Amino acid sequence: MRVGESGVEPRAIKTGFFGTLFCLCFLLSPLLSNLAGVGKFSLGDMAIFFSLVISIFSLRSIGVFCMLGLVSILLLSCICLFAYMDSYPEGVFVLARMALYVACFFIFLTVCKRPGFASGLMRVYLRLAVLFSMMLVVQVVSYHLFGIVFVYLVTPLDIQPNSVLGLDIATQGFRSGGVFKEPSYFSVFVAPAVIYAASRRHYLLWCLISSAIVLSTSSLGFIFIALSLLRFFNAIYLVVLLPIGLALGTLVLTGIIPILPDRVMETLEGGGSLSIRVVEPFSRVFLDTKSLFLPNVEALRDLADPVLATKIWFNSFTYAVVVYGILVLVPLILMFCAVGVACIPFALILLVTANGLTNPYFVVSVVTLSVLMASVGKYSIARDADALKVLR
């Protein structure tokens, strides 16, 4: 059935066994990244490695930007390797880890956009996003209505304690990430679904996942919801609604309409997460660095110190500059070129507010959003073509 006859997309291409296995390993890797694996590698890392093996055997061709990005990160890594061997051999593992994940990004993006993989990835991801959102809602509602506190996936392999158990509910409130260990992890995972739902006008899906994000109290999640709202409207609507939105936003941000949690207000006022995630990392890297063209060995030594590391945090962009120097902008810019214009704001937000270039979160979320938005574009083209046929 063609698009336009009943408002649905063409029948999805069936994904084979290895395609389905790839989708599960790839999409569940963020969830598994909190479970200890072998040595310094989490189960999430191992899921990414397994997905990479399937991807390499499935790779038929690669786009220009992905090829250039892959070459640039490998070449830059080889150059930086000499600097590490000379001044900080212990940093080779950090360099190799980031090089692997950035290289995986370009490979996964190429493979996931193939028709067979894309349809399977979308289907599995959207079901997981709905399932995880419903689980979070049940958890939060159970606490507020019945006083029941329970968590998901608590195992002896946990690398990080669950936020529900790690925080004092009496003083810090009930903050849940659902099956994830922290609210921001949940928000990063489901953000592509929120943006996709807004782009396709799937109001029920958008309301469900947005509600779960709000209940998680993640400040980062509120940014993703705001980003998704821009997808509901075309340019004409935005011109008309912009003054109304600015007025309402002013009332909310000034506290006249008190609908945002206190910790979100603190972040929007320049404190809390905003200061920790953005202001402090940029100040440390760009104001306290002797040379931006070389790896920041001093910062890496501080991160390796158990005492000093508790007082230091870098977002993805500043951490990449620490590991590679400012030339890391080359593969990062090629990332933006490869994912498409619609995904750039989301990728940029993740780079400056989260630290995910050395774990599965950035790769999975940005690649998944790129696949989802590509399907939105194909749907729009098919819908417009169908409309033209009707006019004829």
Residue pairs with C-beta under 8 A, 6 or more apart in sequence:
1 8
1 10
1 11
2 10
2 382
2 386
3 9
3 10
3 379
3 382
3 383
3 386
4 382
4 383
4 386
4 387
4 389
4 390
5 386
9 375
9 379
9 382
10 382
12 119
12 120
12 122
12 123
13 115
13 116
13 119
14 116
14 119
14 120
15 23
15 116
15 117
15 119
15 120
15 123
16 116
18 54
18 58
19 58
19 116
19 117
19 120
20 120
20 124
21 54
22 51
22 54
22 55
22 58
22 111
22 117
23 117
23 120
23 121
23 124
23 125
24 124
25 47
25 48
25 50
25 51
25 54
26 47
26 48
26 51
26 108
26 112
26 121
26 364
27 121
27 124
27 125
27 128
27 364
27 368
28 47
28 128
29 44
29 45
29 47
29 48
29 51
29 360
29 364
30 44
30 180
30 185
30 188
30 189
30 359
30 360
30 361
30 364
30 365
31 44
31 153
31 179
31 180
31 189
32 42
32 43
32 44
32 46
32 47
32 360
33 42
33 43
33 44
33 45
33 159
33 359
33 360
33 361
34 42
34 44
34 158
34 159
34 160
34 180
34 181
35 42
35 43
35 44
35 155
35 157
35 158
35 159
36 42
36 43
36 157
36 158
36 159
37 43
37 44
37 45
37 46
38 46
40 93
41 49
42 159
42 359
43 157
44 359
44 360
45 359
45 360
47 360
48 101
48 104
48 360
48 363
51 108
52 104
52 107
52 108
55 104
55 107
55 108
55 110
55 111
56 107
58 111
58 114
58 117
59 107
59 110
59 111
60 114
61 110
62 70
62 106
62 107
62 110
63 110
63 338
65 334
65 337
65 338
66 106
66 107
66 109
66 110
66 334
66 338
67 106
68 334
69 102
69 105
69 106
69 331
69 334
69 335
69 338
70 103
70 106
70 107
72 330
72 331
72 334
73 99
73 102
73 103
73 106
73 331
74 99
74 103
76 324
76 327
76 328
76 330
76 331
77 95
77 96
77 99
77 324
80 95
80 295
80 323
80 324
80 325
81 92
81 95
83 294
83 295
84 91
84 92
84 95
84 295
84 297
85 92
87 297
88 295
88 297
88 300
88 301
90 304
91 295
91 297
91 300
91 323
94 300
94 323
94 358
95 295
95 323
95 324
97 358
98 319
98 320
98 323
98 324
98 357
98 358
101 357
101 358
101 359
101 360
101 362
101 363
102 331
102 335
102 357
104 363
105 335
105 362
105 363
105 366
105 367
106 334
106 335
106 338
108 363
108 367
109 338
109 339
109 367
109 370
111 117
112 118
112 121
112 367
112 368
112 370
112 371
113 370
113 371
113 374
118 371
118 374
118 375
121 368
121 371
122 371
122 372
122 375
125 192
125 193
125 368
125 372
126 193
126 196
126 205
129 189
129 190
129 192
129 193
129 209
130 193
130 205
130 208
130 209
132 178
132 179
132 180
132 186
132 189
132 190
132 212
133 178
133 190
133 208
133 209
133 211
133 212
134 208
134 212
135 152
135 178
135 179
136 176
136 177
136 178
136 179
136 186
136 212
136 215
136 216
137 208
137 211
137 212
137 215
139 150
139 151
139 152
139 164
139 176
139 178
140 174
140 176
140 215
140 216
142 148
142 150
143 149
143 174
143 176
144 174
149 164
149 169
149 174
151 162
151 164
151 165
152 178
152 179
153 179
154 162
154 165
158 181
160 166
160 181
160 182
161 181
162 177
162 181
163 175
163 176
163 177
163 181
163 182
163 183
164 174
164 175
164 176
167 173
167 175
173 217
173 261
175 183
175 216
175 217
176 183
176 186
176 215
176 216
177 183
177 184
177 185
177 186
177 216
177 218
178 186
178 212
178 216
179 186
180 186
180 189
183 216
183 217
183 218
183 221
184 218
184 219
184 220
184 221
184 354
185 361
186 212
186 213
186 216
186 218
186 221
187 213
187 216
187 218
187 220
187 221
187 224
188 220
188 350
188 354
188 356
188 361
188 365
189 361
189 364
189 365
190 209
190 212
190 213
191 221
191 224
191 227
191 228
191 346
191 365
191 369
192 346
192 365
192 368
192 369
192 372
193 205
193 209
193 372
194 206
194 209
194 210
194 213
194 224
194 225
194 228
195 224
195 227
195 228
195 231
195 346
195 369
195 372
195 373
196 202
196 369
196 372
196 373
196 376
197 203
197 205
197 206
197 209
197 228
198 206
198 228
198 229
198 230
198 231
198 232
199 231
199 342
199 372
199 373
199 376
200 376
200 379
201 232
206 228
210 225
210 228
213 221
213 222
213 224
213 225
214 221
214 222
214 225
217 261
217 263
217 264
219 263
219 264
219 267
219 268
219 272
219 273
219 274
220 273
220 349
220 353
220 354
222 260
222 264
223 349
223 353
224 346
224 349
227 345
227 346
227 349
230 238
233 241
248 257
251 257
252 259
252 260
253 265
253 268
255 265
260 268
263 272
263 273
266 272
267 273
267 274
268 274
270 279
273 353
276 313
277 313
277 315
277 352
277 353
277 354
278 315
278 352
278 353
280 313
281 313
281 314
281 315
281 318
281 319
282 318
284 299
284 312
284 314
284 318
285 296
285 299
285 314
285 318
285 321
285 322
286 292
289 296
289 299
291 325
292 321
292 325
292 326
293 325
293 326
293 327
294 325
295 322
295 323
295 324
295 325
296 321
296 322
296 323
296 325
299 312
299 314
299 322
300 322
300 323
302 308
302 309
302 312
303 309
303 312
313 355
314 322
314 355
315 351
315 352
315 353
315 354
315 355
316 350
316 351
316 352
316 354
316 355
316 356
316 357
316 362
317 332
317 351
317 352
319 355
319 357
319 358
320 328
320 332
320 357
321 328
332 351
335 347
335 366
336 344
336 347
336 348
338 370
339 347
339 366
339 367
339 369
339 370
340 370
340 373
340 374
342 373
342 376
342 377
343 366
343 369
343 370
343 373
346 365
346 366
346 369
347 362
347 366
350 356
350 361
350 362
350 365
350 366
351 357
351 362
354 361
354 362
356 362
356 363
356 365
